[in-house]
Amino acid sequence: MSRFSRMTWLNPPPEAMEVPGGIEVVTGEKTDFWRETFYGFIRHNGHFLWESVQGDFTAEVTIAGKYRALYDQAGLMMLLSDQHWIKCGVEVNDGQPVFSTVITNLRSDWATMPLPFDPASVRLRLSRHGDAVRVDVARPEGGWFLARLGYMPAGLPAKVGIMACSPERARFRVMFRDYRCGPPIARDLHNGE
């Protein structure tokens, strides 16, 4: 039995097929996670495959998507409630894939940054240290760089796993490989990784 088969879908996608070492997901139409800020709406219909995690952790995954339409997105997510969550990964913005994080504490915020390498395959990790969440992106030549450090309420059980959405269309196709979730990495932000 694979790790994915022991996890639970929030909003199952139209298609999800396990392959050796991973899972391929095809999104439904106009799916997303967002709360109010700027756009004024709430969407909580994105596809999220999760497992329960207590305390601090680090989750990692490699994503390879067929990014095409505005806001096509895939990556990792941690959900504490429908009003407290973080999602991070690759997302199409202004015609190109960028690295994106959304932290939601009652309302969503959004931060993007260009990827300094080909977005066709990206490894990312999400770590929780008490009330801090940390997002790192793997460098192709080795090591990691910090993409985001933010706040999430401490002490609440978390749902952690993979996420995919396509707010402007249906049938965004993405492959998730080598997912793992376990003990947290060291808290040191400047350890030379």
C-alpha angles and dihedrals in degrees: 000000000000125000090246092056089058092053128086130236123230101199100356114226123241088251133022122162126181117224129179106296095359154025132251117216130194113196131228124238120289096354123164149135113235139133122209107287114132095336096056097220138101121226122179101160102101120124114262125173107195148177128197117257128184121207125340122355146154121227124190136185141163115228129197115180139175093233113191117132130059111282097009099157144175136171143090130331138191116197123192095163137331087276099043119053146113130216125185138175143084118335135172112245125168092352100310138079113256134171109266137187129185119191115190122196101162088316130038127247124192132208128179135184134181116258111237090213141038110304092207090100122016131174116207139172135204120202132187121206109175106293094351127090120196129196121198132180123210118240114227089231092051137279130057139266127213113249101173143357116193148152131269126165111269127230099032121120112251138216108216132183148088127332136193131177140168109192095179102041147359132257101044103164122211137168122215116198138180096009116181137165125190145117116354124263117245115291092233108115094192105047097130095253 
